[in-house]
């Protein structure tokens, strides 16, 4: 199942993707209203429900005779605005640095390949949805970069989670573009500011339930800028796989439903080119991850 948060007639609704091209969405919020069934208001609430939410959706589908001509329940892509699946996370997003060996090497040397997960975060206020503009003033940064990443959405509360149990704590997956101001990273000698500018965390377009992703550690990931392939890799190349990340993060911290882990980016970022190829005004960045979807945003640099 692929879920969306969408704005329809000025209201936020939870949708189920019926078809991706052209986009068709079943308005689950509307179906629940029609059947007078209690339903979560947001996908964050849905994630917090966990398996009971999936059971609830399956029950709605069993009970509801879908009217393919009902414009209130079968929504066309042009009739909605897709938002980030979780538009305002309750915590900073956990991000993993240099989790692909080739990416660590393009930014440094063998000594920069981490021996343990390198963790930083992005503020919740940085999140935007698919097709929204990444609006970063020129006065703030001249070195804006892209980083296409598979993101894991936690579905159960846990601490001290063992690797062999890690997937039991996953709800699903989405895509994140870890937009980074490289000059701010260098200036402040840490990652938070350079990673947390407003609009610097595009997310989406879908939240894909884990049952629909058989092998999250074997997904093709590709980033394009204006149609040119910049990153082309597979999640099997991650140094630390998803179970390892969940085990390491939860060793001393409680993970909660709705927490998001961005698993790192492969080689091919703008800074890795010689000379660097940073993002410019009107550049279109698309991140395509197998079985997950395509996340597209446009750069708008202004004074």
C-alpha positions as a Markdown table, in Angstrom:
| # | Residue | x | y | z |
|---|---|---|---|---|
| 1 | Unk | 0.0 | 0.0 | 0.0 |
| 2 | Unk | 1.2 | 3.5 | -0.9 |
| 3 | Unk | -0.3 | 6.3 | 1.2 |
| 4 | Unk | -0.4 | 10.0 | 0.7 |
| 5 | Unk | -1.2 | 13.1 | 2.6 |
| 6 | Unk | -3.1 | 15.3 | 0.1 |
| 7 | Unk | -4.9 | 18.6 | 0.2 |
| 8 | Unk | -8.3 | 18.3 | -1.5 |
| 9 | Unk | -10.8 | 21.2 | -1.5 |
| 10 | Unk | -8.7 | 22.9 | 1.2 |
| 11 | Unk | -8.9 | 19.9 | 3.5 |
| 12 | Unk | -6.1 | 17.5 | 4.4 |
| 13 | Unk | -7.0 | 13.9 | 3.6 |
| 14 | Unk | -5.3 | 10.5 | 3.8 |
| 15 | Unk | -5.2 | 8.8 | 0.4 |
| 16 | Unk | -4.4 | 5.4 | -1.0 |
| 17 | Unk | -2.6 | 5.4 | -4.4 |
| 18 | Unk | -4.6 | 3.4 | -6.9 |
| 19 | Unk | -2.5 | 4.3 | -9.9 |
| 20 | Unk | 0.7 | 6.3 | -10.2 |
| 21 | Unk | 0.6 | 7.4 | -13.9 |
| 22 | Unk | -1.7 | 9.2 | -14.2 |
| 23 | Unk | -2.1 | 9.6 | -10.5 |
| 24 | Unk | -5.3 | 8.3 | -9.0 |
| 25 | Unk | -6.0 | 8.3 | -5.2 |
| 26 | Unk | -8.7 | 6.7 | -3.2 |
| 27 | Unk | -9.8 | 9.3 | -0.6 |
| 28 | Unk | -9.7 | 7.1 | 2.5 |
| 29 | Unk | -10.8 | 9.9 | 4.7 |
| 30 | Unk | -13.9 | 10.3 | 2.5 |
| 31 | Unk | -14.6 | 6.6 | 2.5 |
| 32 | Unk | -14.4 | 6.4 | 6.3 |
| 33 | Unk | -16.8 | 9.4 | 6.5 |
| 34 | Unk | -19.3 | 7.7 | 4.1 |
| 35 | Unk | -19.2 | 4.5 | 6.2 |
| 36 | Unk | -19.3 | 6.4 | 9.5 |
| 37 | Unk | -16.1 | 4.8 | 10.6 |
| 38 | Unk | -13.6 | 6.5 | 13.0 |
| 39 | Unk | -10.5 | 7.2 | 11.1 |
| 40 | Unk | -7.1 | 9.0 | 11.9 |
| 41 | Unk | -6.9 | 12.6 | 10.9 |
| 42 | Unk | -3.3 | 12.4 | 9.7 |
| 43 | Unk | -0.8 | 9.9 | 8.4 |
| 44 | Unk | 1.2 | 10.5 | 11.6 |
| 45 | Unk | -1.8 | 9.3 | 13.6 |
| 46 | Unk | -2.1 | 6.4 | 11.3 |
| 47 | Unk | 1.5 | 5.4 | 11.8 |
| 48 | Unk | 1.1 | 5.7 | 15.5 |
| 49 | Unk | -1.8 | 3.2 | 15.2 |
| 50 | Unk | 0.4 | 0.8 | 13.3 |
| 51 | Unk | -1.0 | -2.6 | 12.2 |
| 52 | Unk | -4.5 | -1.7 | 13.4 |
| 53 | Unk | -4.5 | 1.1 | 10.8 |
| 54 | Unk | -3.6 | -1.3 | 8.0 |
| 55 | Unk | -6.4 | -3.6 | 9.2 |
| 56 | Unk | -8.8 | -0.6 | 9.2 |
| 57 | Unk | -7.9 | 0.2 | 5.6 |
| 58 | Unk | -8.3 | -3.3 | 4.5 |
| 59 | Unk | -11.7 | -3.4 | 6.3 |
| 60 | Unk | -12.8 | -0.2 | 4.5 |
| 61 | Unk | -11.8 | -1.7 | 1.1 |
| 62 | Unk | -13.8 | -4.8 | 1.9 |
| 63 | Unk | -16.9 | -2.9 | 2.9 |
| 64 | Unk | -16.8 | -0.1 | 0.3 |
| 65 | Unk | -18.1 | -0.6 | -3.2 |
| 66 | Unk | -15.7 | 1.8 | -5.0 |
| 67 | Unk | -17.5 | 4.1 | -7.4 |
| 68 | Unk | -14.9 | 4.9 | -9.9 |
| 69 | Unk | -16.9 | 8.0 | -11.1 |
| 70 | Unk | -17.3 | 9.6 | -7.6 |
| 71 | Unk | -15.0 | 12.7 | -7.8 |
| 72 | Unk | -15.1 | 13.1 | -4.0 |
| 73 | Unk | -13.6 | 9.6 | -3.5 |
| 74 | Unk | -11.5 | 8.8 | -6.5 |
| 75 | Unk | -9.2 | 11.8 | -6.8 |
| 76 | Unk | -7.2 | 12.7 | -9.8 |
| 77 | Unk | -3.7 | 14.0 | -9.5 |
| 78 | Unk | -4.6 | 17.4 | -10.9 |
| 79 | Unk | -7.3 | 17.8 | -8.2 |
| 80 | Unk | -5.1 | 17.5 | -5.2 |
| 81 | Unk | -1.9 | 19.0 | -3.8 |
| 82 | Unk | 0.4 | 16.3 | -2.5 |
| 83 | Unk | 2.0 | 17.2 | 0.8 |
| 84 | Unk | 4.9 | 15.5 | 2.6 |
| 85 | Unk | 3.5 | 12.2 | 4.0 |
| 86 | Unk | 4.2 | 13.5 | 7.5 |
| 87 | Unk | 4.2 | 17.3 | 7.0 |
| 88 | Unk | 5.4 | 18.1 | 10.5 |
| 89 | Unk | 7.4 | 15.4 | 12.2 |
| 90 | Unk | 7.3 | 15.4 | 16.0 |
| 91 | Unk | 11.1 | 15.2 | 16.2 |
| 92 | Unk | 14.1 | 16.2 | 14.3 |
| 93 | Unk | 14.8 | 13.7 | 11.4 |
| 94 | Unk | 17.6 | 11.3 | 12.1 |
| 95 | Unk | 20.1 | 11.5 | 9.3 |
| 96 | Unk | 23.0 | 9.2 | 8.5 |
| 97 | Unk | 26.2 | 10.7 | 7.1 |
| 98 | Unk | 28.6 | 9.0 | 4.6 |
| 99 | Unk | 26.7 | 5.7 | 4.6 |
| 100 | Unk | 27.8 | 4.8 | 1.1 |
| 101 | Unk | 31.6 | 4.2 | 0.8 |
| 102 | Unk | 31.9 | 5.9 | -2.6 |
| 103 | Unk | 30.2 | 9.0 | -1.2 |
| 104 | Unk | 32.6 | 9.2 | 1.7 |
| 105 | Unk | 35.5 | 8.9 | -0.7 |
| 106 | Unk | 34.2 | 11.6 | -3.1 |
| 107 | Unk | 34.2 | 14.0 | -0.2 |
| 108 | Unk | 37.4 | 12.9 | 1.4 |
| 109 | Unk | 39.6 | 9.8 | 1.6 |
| 110 | Unk | 39.6 | 6.3 | 3.0 |
| 111 | Unk | 40.0 | 7.8 | 6.4 |
| 112 | Unk | 36.5 | 9.4 | 6.0 |
| 113 | Unk | 34.7 | 6.0 | 5.6 |
| 114 | Unk | 32.9 | 5.7 | 9.0 |
| 115 | Unk | 33.4 | 2.7 | 11.3 |
| 116 | Unk | 30.2 | 3.4 | 13.1 |
| 117 | Unk | 27.0 | 5.3 | 11.9 |
| 118 | Unk | 27.5 | 9.0 | 11.7 |
| 119 | Unk | 24.4 | 10.7 | 12.9 |
| 120 | Unk | 23.1 | 14.2 | 12.6 |
| 121 | Unk | 19.6 | 15.7 | 12.2 |
| 122 | Unk | 17.3 | 18.0 | 10.3 |
| 123 | Unk | 14.7 | 20.2 | 12.0 |
| 124 | Unk | 11.0 | 19.4 | 11.4 |
| 125 | Unk | 10.5 | 22.9 | 10.1 |
| 126 | Unk | 12.7 | 22.0 | 7.0 |
| 127 | Unk | 10.1 | 19.6 | 5.6 |
| 128 | Unk | 8.2 | 20.3 | 2.4 |
| 129 | Unk | 6.2 | 18.1 | 0.0 |
| 130 | Unk | 6.7 | 16.9 | -3.5 |
| 131 | Unk | 6.6 | 19.6 | -6.2 |
| 132 | Unk | 7.0 | 22.4 | -3.7 |
| 133 | Unk | 9.8 | 24.9 | -4.3 |
| 134 | Unk | 13.1 | 24.7 | -2.4 |
| 135 | Unk | 13.4 | 28.4 | -1.6 |
| 136 | Unk | 16.9 | 29.3 | -0.2 |
| 137 | Unk | 18.1 | 32.9 | -0.4 |
| 138 | Unk | 21.4 | 33.6 | -2.1 |
| 139 | Unk | 22.3 | 35.7 | 0.9 |
| 140 | Unk | 22.3 | 32.6 | 3.1 |
| 141 | Unk | 24.2 | 30.1 | 0.9 |
| 142 | Unk | 26.0 | 29.9 | -2.4 |
| 143 | Unk | 26.7 | 26.1 | -2.2 |
| 144 | Unk | 23.3 | 24.4 | -2.2 |
| 145 | Unk | 23.6 | 20.7 | -2.8 |
| 146 | Unk | 21.2 | 17.7 | -3.2 |
| 147 | Unk | 21.3 | 14.3 | -1.5 |
| 148 | Unk | 18.8 | 11.6 | -2.6 |
| 149 | Unk | 18.0 | 9.2 | 0.3 |
| 150 | Unk | 15.7 | 6.3 | 1.2 |
| 151 | Unk | 13.9 | 7.2 | 4.5 |
| 152 | Unk | 12.6 | 4.7 | 7.1 |
| 153 | Unk | 9.5 | 5.6 | 9.1 |
| 154 | Unk | 9.3 | 4.0 | 12.5 |
| 155 | Unk | 6.0 | 2.3 | 13.4 |
| 156 | Unk | 6.5 | 1.1 | 17.0 |
| 157 | Unk | 8.0 | 2.4 | 20.2 |
| 158 | Unk | 11.2 | 0.7 | 21.0 |
| 159 | Unk | 14.5 | 1.0 | 22.8 |
| 160 | Unk | 17.4 | -1.4 | 22.7 |
| 161 | Unk | 16.1 | -3.0 | 19.5 |
| 162 | Unk | 18.1 | -5.9 | 18.2 |
| 163 | Unk | 18.9 | -6.1 | 14.5 |
| 164 | Unk | 17.0 | -9.3 | 14.1 |
| 165 | Unk | 13.8 | -7.5 | 15.4 |
| 166 | Unk | 14.4 | -4.2 | 13.6 |
| 167 | Unk | 11.9 | -4.6 | 10.8 |
| 168 | Unk | 9.1 | -5.3 | 13.4 |
| 169 | Unk | 9.5 | -1.6 | 14.3 |
| 170 | Unk | 9.3 | -0.2 | 10.8 |
| 171 | Unk | 6.0 | 1.1 | 9.4 |
| 172 | Unk | 7.2 | 1.9 | 5.9 |
| 173 | Unk | 9.5 | 4.0 | 3.6 |
| 174 | Unk | 9.6 | 7.3 | 1.8 |
| 175 | Unk | 12.1 | 9.5 | 0.0 |
| 176 | Unk | 14.0 | 12.5 | 1.4 |
| 177 | Unk | 16.1 | 15.0 | -0.4 |
| 178 | Unk | 18.7 | 16.0 | 2.2 |
| 179 | Unk | 19.3 | 19.5 | 0.8 |
| 180 | Unk | 22.5 | 20.8 | 2.2 |
| 181 | Unk | 24.2 | 24.2 | 2.4 |
| 182 | Unk | 27.9 | 23.1 | 2.1 |
| 183 | Unk | 29.3 | 26.5 | 3.0 |
| 184 | Unk | 27.3 | 26.7 | 6.2 |
| 185 | Unk | 28.5 | 23.2 | 7.1 |
| 186 | Unk | 32.1 | 24.4 | 6.9 |
| 187 | Unk | 31.5 | 27.7 | 8.6 |
| 188 | Unk | 29.7 | 26.3 | 11.6 |
| 189 | Unk | 31.8 | 23.1 | 11.9 |
| 190 | Unk | 28.7 | 21.0 | 12.4 |
| 191 | Unk | 25.7 | 19.9 | 10.3 |
| 192 | Unk | 22.5 | 21.2 | 11.9 |
| 193 | Unk | 22.3 | 24.7 | 10.4 |
| 194 | Unk | 23.5 | 23.7 | 7.0 |
| 195 | Unk | 20.9 | 20.9 | 6.9 |
| 196 | Unk | 17.9 | 22.6 | 8.5 |
| 197 | Unk | 17.2 | 25.6 | 6.4 |
| 198 | Unk | 13.5 | 26.1 | 5.7 |
| 199 | Unk | 12.4 | 24.0 | 2.7 |
| 200 | Unk | 15.6 | 21.9 | 2.8 |
| 201 | Unk | 13.9 | 18.6 | 3.5 |
| 202 | Unk | 11.6 | 17.6 | 0.6 |
| 203 | Unk | 9.8 | 14.4 | 1.5 |
| 204 | Unk | 7.4 | 12.0 | -0.3 |
| 205 | Unk | 5.5 | 11.6 | -2.5 |
| 206 | Unk | 4.3 | 8.4 | -0.8 |
| 207 | Unk | 4.6 | 6.6 | 2.4 |
| 208 | Unk | 4.9 | 3.0 | 1.3 |
| 209 | Unk | 3.9 | 0.3 | 3.8 |
| 210 | Unk | 6.7 | -2.2 | 4.5 |
| 211 | Unk | 4.7 | -5.1 | 3.2 |
| 212 | Unk | 5.0 | -3.6 | -0.3 |
| 213 | Unk | 8.8 | -3.4 | -0.1 |
| 214 | Unk | 10.2 | -6.9 | -0.1 |
| 215 | Unk | 13.9 | -5.9 | 0.1 |
| 216 | Unk | 14.5 | -2.4 | 1.3 |
| 217 | Unk | 18.3 | -3.1 | 1.3 |
| 218 | Unk | 18.2 | -3.8 | -2.5 |
| 219 | Unk | 16.5 | -0.8 | -4.1 |
| 220 | Unk | 17.8 | 1.1 | -7.1 |
| 221 | Unk | 18.2 | 4.8 | -6.2 |
| 222 | Unk | 18.8 | 7.5 | -8.7 |
| 223 | Unk | 18.9 | 11.4 | -8.5 |
| 224 | Unk | 18.5 | 13.6 | -11.6 |
| 225 | Unk | 19.1 | 17.3 | -12.0 |
| 226 | Unk | 17.3 | 18.8 | -15.0 |
| 227 | Unk | 17.1 | 15.2 | -16.4 |
| 228 | Unk | 20.8 | 14.5 | -16.0 |
| 229 | Unk | 21.6 | 11.5 | -13.8 |
| 230 | Unk | 23.9 | 12.6 | -11.0 |
| 231 | Unk | 23.5 | 9.7 | -8.5 |
| 232 | Unk | 22.9 | 6.1 | -9.5 |
| 233 | Unk | 23.3 | 3.4 | -6.9 |
| 234 | Unk | 21.6 | 0.7 | -4.9 |
| 235 | Unk | 20.7 | 0.6 | -1.2 |
| 236 | Unk | 22.7 | -2.7 | -1.0 |
| 237 | Unk | 25.7 | -0.4 | -1.1 |
| 238 | Unk | 24.9 | 1.2 | 2.3 |
| 239 | Unk | 27.7 | 0.6 | 4.8 |
| 240 | Unk | 25.2 | 0.3 | 7.6 |
| 241 | Unk | 22.0 | -1.4 | 6.6 |
| 242 | Unk | 18.6 | -0.5 | 8.1 |
| 243 | Unk | 18.6 | -3.1 | 10.9 |
| 244 | Unk | 22.0 | -1.9 | 12.0 |
| 245 | Unk | 20.9 | 1.8 | 12.0 |
| 246 | Unk | 17.8 | 1.0 | 14.1 |
| 247 | Unk | 19.8 | -1.1 | 16.5 |
| 248 | Unk | 22.5 | 1.6 | 16.9 |
| 249 | Unk | 20.0 | 4.6 | 17.2 |
| 250 | Unk | 17.8 | 2.7 | 19.7 |
| 251 | Unk | 20.6 | 1.6 | 21.9 |
| 252 | Unk | 20.3 | 4.6 | 24.2 |
| 253 | Unk | 17.3 | 6.5 | 22.7 |
| 254 | Unk | 13.7 | 5.6 | 22.4 |
| 255 | Unk | 12.4 | 5.4 | 18.9 |
| 256 | Unk | 8.7 | 6.3 | 18.5 |
| 257 | Unk | 6.1 | 5.9 | 15.8 |
| 258 | Unk | 6.5 | 8.6 | 13.2 |
| 259 | Unk | 10.3 | 9.0 | 13.8 |
| 260 | Unk | 12.1 | 9.2 | 10.4 |
| 261 | Unk | 15.6 | 7.9 | 9.6 |
| 262 | Unk | 17.2 | 9.2 | 6.4 |
| 263 | Unk | 19.6 | 6.4 | 5.5 |
| 264 | Unk | 22.3 | 8.4 | 3.7 |
| 265 | Unk | 23.1 | 9.3 | 0.1 |
| 266 | Unk | 25.3 | 7.7 | -2.5 |
| 267 | Unk | 28.1 | 9.2 | -4.5 |
| 268 | Unk | 27.3 | 11.9 | -7.1 |
| 269 | Unk | 26.5 | 14.9 | -5.0 |
| 270 | Unk | 27.3 | 18.3 | -6.4 |
| 271 | Unk | 30.2 | 18.9 | -4.0 |
| 272 | Unk | 31.8 | 15.7 | -5.3 |
| 273 | Unk | 32.4 | 17.0 | -8.8 |
| 274 | Unk | 35.5 | 18.9 | -9.8 |
| 275 | Unk | 34.7 | 21.7 | -10.0 |
| 276 | Unk | 31.6 | 21.3 | -7.7 |
| 277 | Unk | 28.2 | 21.5 | -9.4 |
| 278 | Unk | 25.9 | 23.2 | -6.9 |
| 279 | Unk | 22.2 | 23.8 | -7.5 |
| 280 | Unk | 21.1 | 27.0 | -9.3 |
| 281 | Unk | 17.8 | 28.8 | -9.6 |
| 282 | Unk | 15.2 | 26.8 | -11.6 |
| 283 | Unk | 17.1 | 23.5 | -11.3 |
| 284 | Unk | 14.7 | 20.6 | -11.1 |
| 285 | Unk | 15.8 | 17.7 | -8.8 |
| 286 | Unk | 14.1 | 14.3 | -9.0 |
| 287 | Unk | 14.9 | 11.3 | -6.8 |
| 288 | Unk | 13.7 | 8.0 | -8.1 |
| 289 | Unk | 13.8 | 5.0 | -5.7 |
| 290 | Unk | 12.6 | 1.6 | -6.9 |
| 291 | Unk | 9.2 | 0.6 | -5.5 |
| 292 | Unk | 9.0 | 3.8 | -3.5 |
| 293 | Unk | 8.3 | 6.6 | -6.1 |
| 294 | Unk | 9.8 | 9.8 | -7.5 |
| 295 | Unk | 10.2 | 12.9 | -5.5 |
| 296 | Unk | 10.6 | 16.1 | -7.6 |
| 297 | Unk | 11.2 | 19.7 | -6.5 |
| 298 | Unk | 12.4 | 22.9 | -8.1 |
| 299 | Unk | 15.1 | 25.3 | -6.8 |
| 300 | Unk | 14.0 | 29.0 | -6.3 |
| 301 | Unk | 17.0 | 31.1 | -5.2 |
| 302 | Unk | 16.1 | 34.6 | -4.4 |
| 303 | Unk | 17.6 | 37.7 | -2.8 |
